[in-house]
Structures are given as structure tokens and as C-alpha cells.
Amino acid sequence: MHYTQNEKLTQITSNTLIIGVDIAKNKQVARAFDDRGFEFGKRTSFSNDREGFEAFLRWAAMHQENHHKTDMIVGMEPTGHYWLPL
């Protein structure tokens, strides 16, 4: 999907959980924020395999529920091909 900058900004509301993921070969690191940039808790690390991805999904769902967010946006910068499994 290709959105303009303004279209991207309108997708983020006070109901949005924003997750940034730093991609690497063996281990990813994720952090969760609200629309104002307030970080929720500590970052999490997860492996680049099914078990790690499932742990990441549980972590994200926990933050979404605990902070009463109805929407979620996950962003990452594609690094080589390591982002493809995620």
C-alpha cells in the first residue's frame, strides 16, 4: 500500500498502539508507544522464527489490551531479507 504522508498521519489516533521493530538476522527488538510517543514498558526481544514471532504477537496483544488500544500499527525498516518472515 502506498499512502501519502497526510494519509499516514490520519491513521494514528489516541486509540492506536504503535510498535517499532528493529530487524536483525537472529533477533528482533520491539518497542511500543502511544500516539504522543509515550513508551509503554520495556522493549522486548524475540527470535527470527515462529516461536519468536508468536512471543512478539503475545507481547503486542498484551500492550494493546493493557492500554485499551483498538488499533495497532507495526513499523520496521526492511534490512536485507531478514524482515520477510515477520
Residue pairs with C-beta under 8 A, 6 or more apart in sequence:
3 11
11 71
11 73
12 18
12 35
12 73
13 35
13 71
14 34
14 35
15 68
15 69
15 70
15 71
16 34
16 35
16 69
16 71
16 72
16 73
17 32
17 33
17 34
17 40
17 60
17 63
17 64
17 67
17 69
17 71
17 72
17 73
18 32
18 33
18 34
18 35
18 72
18 73
18 75
19 30
19 31
19 32
19 33
19 60
19 63
19 72
19 73
19 74
19 75
20 30
20 31
20 33
20 74
20 75
20 76
21 28
21 29
21 30
21 56
21 74
21 75
21 76
21 86
22 28
22 29
22 30
22 76
23 76
23 77
23 78
23 79
23 82
23 83
23 86
24 48
24 79
24 82
25 48
25 82
26 47
26 48
27 45
27 46
27 47
27 48
27 52
28 45
28 46
28 47
28 48
28 52
28 56
28 86
29 43
29 44
29 45
30 43
30 44
30 45
30 46
30 56
30 59
30 60
31 39
31 43
31 44
32 39
32 40
32 41
32 60
32 63
33 39
33 40
34 40
34 67
34 69
40 63
40 66
40 67
41 63
44 55
44 56
44 59
46 52
46 53
46 55
46 56
46 59
47 55
48 82
48 85
48 86
49 85
53 85
53 86
56 86
60 72
60 74
63 69
64 72
76 83
76 86
77 83
